[in-house]
Amino acid sequence: MTDAPGPAQPKFQYQRIADQLRAAIAEGRHRAGERLPGEDALAKEYGVGAVTIQRAVELLKNDGFLAGRRGSGVYVQDLQLLRRHGTPRRTDGQWAAGPRIWPANETQRPTIDQVEVNEEPAPSGVAAVLGLHAEEDALVCDCRFLVDGRPVKLVRTYLPTRLSRGGAVARADSAPGDLQSMLAELGLHPEYIREEVRGRAPFSEEANRLGIPIGRFVLEAYRVAIDGNGQAIGVEQTTMDSASYVVEYAYEL
C-alpha cells in the first residue's frame, strides 16, 4: 500500500508569473520571434517587482520558451520539439501510429555544421564497454547538429580503431555522423542497439556549443551497438538540448 499524496506545495510568486507568461505565449499574446516587453513593463503589468520578473523569465529560458539576445532583449522562441526514437520503428508501421502526448516534428532533419574526427583515448566507461586495452585508442567522430540554424544536439561516436582504421569514416569530410551509418560504411551490421538515457546539467563546453542558458538540463543518451557474438562494436553519445527533444520508446507486449 502506498502513502496518500500530500497536499500540493504552494507556488512561489515567480512560478505563478512564469505560468501566466507561458499561457500568454500559448494564446498568442506574445508570438514566436517577438521581443518580450521589458522587465519594468512586465512588472507593472503583473503587479510584482523586477526581481520576480527576472526569475520568471529565467524559468522560461530554461524551458526553451524564451531566449536572450545580447544587447537586444528577450525574445519568444518558436519551440518545435524533435522526436527521437529510442527503439527502431517497426517497418509495418504499427509502432509509428497512434496518439502522442507531445506534438513533435519527425520529418525535420538536422544538418551538421561541425565535424571533427580523431584517434584518442575513449572515456573509461566507453573503453570498458568496447573492451579497449589501456593503450588502445578509439576513433572518435564529434559532430554538432542544427535545425533552422539552431544547435540542438552534439554527437560523439566511438569505434575501435582496429575496426575503423583506413575506412572512409576516419575522414572528417566523409564521416556520416551517426553510429549505424558509420558501421554500415565499414560493412558492420549490429544485431541490436541498446540505449541508456538520463538528464544532467551540461558541462560549460556543451552549454556553449548548444547555446543553452545556465540552469537548463541536457538529455544524454548512449547507444551501444552489439554484434551477433554479443560484442560491443560501437558507442554513440548524444547530448541533446532538453528543450528541443522528446525521447520515445515502444515496447512489444
KAGI-V902770 format. One line per field, one symbol per residue. ss: DSSP state (H for helix, E for strand, - for the rest). phi: phi as a letter, one per 40 degrees, with the letter a starting at -180 (. if undefined). A space follows every 50 residues. Layout:
ss = ???
phi = ???
This chain:
ss = ------------HHHHHHHHHHHHHH--------E---HHHHHHHH---H HHHHHHHHHHHHH--EEEE---EEEE-----EEEE--------------- ----E-----EEEEEEEEEE---HHHHHHH-------EEEEEEEEEE--E EEEEEEEEEEHHHH---HHH--------HHHHHHH------EEEEEEEEE E--HHHHHHH------EEEEEEEEEE-----EEEEEEEEEE---EEEE-- ---
phi = .ccccccccccccccccccccdcccccgcbcdgcccdcdcccccccgbcc cccdccccdccccgcbacbdgbhbbccccbcbbbccbdccccgcccchcb cbcacbbcccbbbbbbbacaccddccccccgccdcccbcbbbbbbbbfgb cbabbbbbbccccbcgccccbccbccgbccccccdcgbbccabbbbbaba cccdccccccgbcchccbcbbbbbcbcccgccbabbbbbbcccbbbbbbb bcb
